[in-house]
């Protein structure tokens, strides 16, 4: 049987949020830095920084902020809005997957 998958993207007036940017936010939350998140995802630091800049421009407040100092020299973390975006996207994704599951199974059998 062929596989059918659901892919979610949310379009805002100033940009879009999809699985790639959400994976980056998740990696930043886990790794504590943009560079470590980029390495984890196999992307360049420059690309990761561009995606963070795009995310920060979509909303009125940043979703990622710098953390200065510390023994490691600082890093990055999700803001309250960034955490809400990550959780909200995952919740929407799960709800959409549940709603579409039976339809996708039927389509995959066709």
N, C-alpha and C positions, 0 to 999 in steps of 0.2 A: 504494500500500500504506500502511496506517495504521502509525503508529509505536507501539511498546510500550517502556516504560522501566521500569527498576528503581530504586526509591527506598529508601535504607537509613536506618534509625533504630535506635539502640541505647538501650534503656530500662534505666536503673539504678534502684535503690531510691529514690534522692533526686532523680531527674531524668532527662532524656534528652539524647542527643547525635545531631544529624542534620546534613544538608548545610549548613544555615544557620550553625550554630555552628562547624562545621568551616571554612566559608568565612571566617568572622570570625577564627578562629585563624590561618588562612593569611595573611589580610591584615595582622594584627598582626605576624606574623613578617616579612613583607615591608616593611611601612611603619614599624615601630618605635614605633607609638603607637596607642592605641585611637581617638583622634579622627581620625587620618589613615586608619585602617582603616575607620572608619564612613563617612567621605567617599567612599572608594574603592567601598564597597558601596552607597552611596546611602541610608544609614540615619542616624538621629540619634545623636549621641554618647550621649544618655541610654539609648537602646535598646541600643546596643553595650555600654555599661557594665552594663546589666541582664543581658545574655546572658553577659558575663564573670563577673559575680557568681554567676549560676546555675551556670556551669561550675565555678567555684571551690568551690561548696557541694556539688557531687556527689562530689568526691574528698576524701581526707583531707589532701592537700596541694594548694596552688594550681596551676592550669595557666597562669595569666598573673600576672606580677609587675610592679610599678612599677620604673622605672629613674629614679633621681634625678640631678639636676645636669646638667652638660654644657652646651655652648653653646646647644643647643636647648631647655634647660630640663627635660630628662628625657623619659620616654616609658614604654613598656611592652614586655615581651618574654615569650616563652613560656618556661616553666620546662622542666626535663628531662621532667617528666610531660606538659606541654603538647605538647612536640615528639613524645613517644611516642604521645600520643593522636592527633595529626594524622597521623603516619605510619601508625599502626595502623588508623585509620579508613579511610584511603586504600587500604591493603593489603586490608582486608576488603571494601571496595567493589569493588575490581578483581577479587578472587577471586569475589565473588558475581555480578558482571557476566559473567565468563567462564563460570561454571557455568550461568547463566540464559540466555545468548545464544541458543542453539538453540531453547529453549522460547519465548522472547520472539518470535523470528522466526516460529515456527509460529503463535503466538497472533495476531500482527499480520496474518498472511495470512488468518486465519479470518473 
